Amino acid sequence: MSFSGEIKEELGGQISTARHCQIAEISALISMCGSVMIDSNNRYAIKIHTENLIVARKCFTLLEKTFNIRTEISIRKNLIRQSVSYWIIVKKHEEAIKVLQATKLINKDGEVFEELSIVKNVIVQQYCCKRAFIRGAFLASGSISDPEKSYHFEIVCAVRAKAEQLQKIMNSFGIDAKVILRKKSYVVYVKEGAQIADLLNIIEAHVALMKFENVRIIKDMRNTVNRKVNCETANINKTVSAAVKQVEDIVYIRDTIGLENLSDALRDVALTRLEYPEATLKELGDLLTTPIGKSGVNHRLRKLGEMADKLRENKEVRYD
């Protein structure tokens, strides 16, 4: 099962105790994956469509618990796509009107506007209802990538108004959600790991949150270790390159003017470097006849380097 599937399975078994939160979640589900049917006699019916059995069960349970409505469920198999579609149907006109009025999907004149579920802020005035609404929207048309691979949370909306209102609700929790047009749909998305963790907490997917955070911690540890290894590797490469250059300079001096012509201090560090090409500056300093610190060793090696460069350019050099 995908990570999205695991989250929806977890959320599918959660029913808010507060009726206003139940209504907010139903409002999101109908708005995102439902439709209102009006027949020739001006009688209303509600259809909610999903390809997720868990979401279908959640819709059925919410409508029953919140409105005491027994809905019909229609199941259709698509052999070409090898998928199953579930339709939750509120057939009775009186019951459909009851749900539509409670979820603010219908105005006082009996006109249905799909955007009303979000635009009508009365449904999501309280933070608990906002949580429920985001949860319902995610169940209806949301997904999240496997955190092992990448961080991406999204909810697909049919129209811009829905996307922008959903974005606004997320923003009220400090979530920096963005909206993008993808083909004919508007997608509300979040890509930052910490904010996705916050969203999982907001919709109360606590088991998924723990799994997500564990993956984040392990990935952060790996990244930290990799950065340290890369940094140490770079430092080692830099040290090795410097040591190779120092040995080359000393060998050039030896083969041109001879190390015996150097001062005692320079000859001592030159011979020690040739004997211990892999030693660090500190180790070199400890190995000298008269031990000195890193800065002293570095100063002498730099003088040897300058001397070798001048010899290569046939310039006059000092041997001290």
N, C-alpha and C positions, 0 to 999 in steps of 0.2 A: 504494500500500500504506500502511496506517495505521502510526503509530509503534509500536503494539503488535505489528503484523505483522512489522515490521522487526526488532524485538528477538527475537521468537520464531524468525525465520529465522536470526538470528545464533546464538542458543542451540541451535538444532536441529542445528547442525553440530559442536557441542562435546561430546566424550565424556571424562569424567574418567578419568585413568590409574589411579587407585586404585579397587580393587573395592568397598571399603566406601562410597565416595562414589557409585559407580554404583548400589549397592543403595539408598542413601538417596534418590537421585533417582527410582528406580523405585518406591520406597515411596510417595513423594509423588504420583506420577502415578496409581498404582493407587488410592490413598486418595481423591484428588480427582475422578477421572473414570473409575474402574473399579468392577467389581462381581465378587463371587464366586458362582458357580453350583454348586449341589449337587444331583445327580440322585437318583432313587429308590434307587440302589445305593450312595449315600453317596460318590459319586465327584465330585471337585472340578474346576472349570474357572474360568479367569479371563477376563473381558471388559473391555477398556479402550475407552471410547468418546470420540471427539473429532471435531470438524468442521474441524480444521486438519490438512492433509496433512503439514506439517512436524512437528507433534507426533506424528502417527501413525508417521512414519518414525523419529522419535527413540525411541519406545517399542519398535518392532520391533528397532532396532539395539541398544538397551540390553539387551533380553532375550536377544538372540543373543550379544552379547559377554560379558555377565555370567554367564549360565547355560548358554550353548551350546544355546539353545532356538530352534527354527524355528517361529515362530507363524504362524497363519493371519490373513489380512486380508480383511475383508468390507467392501464399499463399497455404500452405499445412497444413492440420490438422492431427495430430497423435492421433487417438482414444485411443490407448493403454496408451500413456503417458498423454493424455488429454492436449496436448499443440498445439500451432500454430507456424509454421515456415514461415518466410518471406524471399524471395529471390529477391534481387535487381540485375537486369541483364543488363549489357551493351553489347548488341548483335553485333552491327556494328563493324567490324574490325578497321576501321579508328578511330572511337571514343574510342575504347578500347586502341589502341596504344597511342592516345593522352593523355589519363588518365595515362597510365603506364609510359610514358616518363616524364610527369610532376611530378609524385609521386616518380620517380626513382626506380620503381619496375622492370624496364627493362633496360638492359645495351645497349651500343651502337651497339652491334651485334644482338640485338633483343632477347637475352636470358633472361628468367625470373628467378630471384632468390628471394625467399620469404623474405629473410633477408634484401634485399637491401633497403626496406623502412626505416629501422632504421640505418643500417650500413652506408648508404650514407648520411653523415652528412649535405649535402647541404640543405636537407629538414628542418633541425632543427638548423640552424646556429643562428637565432635570438631568444631571450627569448620569444617573443610573439608566435613564431612558436613552441617552446618547450611546452609552455602552451597548445596550440591547439593540439599538438601531444598527450600529456598525456590525455587531455580531450577525444580525439578520442579513445585512447586505453582503457580508463575507460568505455566509452559507449559500446565498442565492447565486452569486456570480463572482466570488473571490477565489484567489489562489495565492500560494506562497511557494517559492522555490526551495529545493533541498538546501539547508544551510551549509552542508558539506561542500556544495559547489558554489553557491552565490547567495547574496542577500537581495531578495526582491519580493515585495508584497503588493498585490494589486486587486482592485475591484473594478469590473467592467460595467459601464453604464450605457444605456441606450441613447441618452440625450445629454447635452452639455449642462443643462440646468441641474439634473440629478448629480452629475459629477462634481459640479462646483459646490452644491449644497453639502454633499458628502465630504468634500474636501474641507469645507468650513467647520463641519462637526468634528472632524479629526483635528483640525487646527486648534479647536477649543481645548484639546488635551495636550497641546504643545507639540503635536506631530506635524512635521513639515511635509505634508502630502502635496504631491504635484499632479497635474492633469495633462494628459497627452491624447491627441487624436490618433487612433489606430484603426485604419480602414474606415468603417462607418460607426465605430463605437468610441466612447470617451473613457479613458482608463485613469483611475485614481491610483497612484502608486507611491511606494516608499522604498528606498534602496539602502538606507543607512541601518546597519545592524542593531544599534542600541534603540533606535526608534521602532523597529519591527518588534523587538522584545517588549517595548512599552505597549505596542498595539495588541500583542498577544495577552498581555496583562489586562488591558482595557476590555477585551472581549471575553476575558476570564477563561482562556485556554491555558490553565496553569500547568498541566502535564506537558503540553507542547512547549510552553515557555521554559520549563526546566531542561528539556532536551535541547532546545535552541540555544540556551545559555551555556550548556555543557559543551556544545560544538563550538560556540564562539570562544570560550575559554581555551579550549585545545588549539583552535586555529590561531588565537592571539599568542599562545605560548610558542607554537611553531614559528610564527612570524618573528617573535622576539629572538628565539634561538637562531633563526636564519640570519637576522640582522647582525647579531653578535658574531656569528661565524664569518659572515661576509666582511665585517669590520676587522676581525682578527686576521682573516686571510689577506685583506688589503694591507694591513700593517706588516704582516710577515713578508708579503711580496715586496713592500717598500724597503724593509730591513735587508732582505736578501739582495735586492738590486743595489742598495747602497754598499753592502759588503763586497759584492762582485766588483763594483767600480773601484772601491778602495784597494782590493787585491790587484786589479789591473794597473792602477796608478803606481803601487809599490813595486810591482814587477817591472814596470817601465823604468822607474828610477833606478832599480837594481841593475837593469841591463844597459843603462846609458852612463850613469856616473858612479854607480856602485853605492850600496847602502853604507859602506864604511866611511863614506864622506859626509854622512849626515851627523847632526848633533846626537849626543847620547840619548836625549829624550825622544827625538824623532825616530832614531834607529831602533830603540827599544819597542816603541809602539808598532813600527813597521814589521819587525821580525815576529812580534807576537801575533799580529793580524795574519801574517802568512802562515803561521803555525796553527792558528785557530780561526779559520775563515768564517765559521758559523757562530762564533761567540758574539754576544750582545756587547754594547758599549760598556755596560756595568761589569760584565764578566772580563772584558779586556782590561779594564782599569784594575781589577783585582789581580790579574795575571802579570802585570808589569813588575819590573824589578823594584821600583818604588811605586806602590799602588796609588792611583789617583781616582777621582770621580768621573762620572759620565761626561760632564761638560769639558773636563780637561782632555779626555780621550778624543772627544769630538773635535776639539780645537786643533789637536795635533794631526788628526786624520785629514782635517780640512786643509791644513798647511801642506801636507803631503800631496793632496789633490791639486792644490794651486801650483805646487812645484812641478808636478808631472805635466800639467797643462802648459806651463811656460817652457818646459823642455821640449814638448811636442811642437811648440811654436818657435823653437831655437832662440828663446829669450834668456837673458842672464838671470840666474837664480841664486838665492841665498840658501845655504845648507843648514841654517839653524832653525 
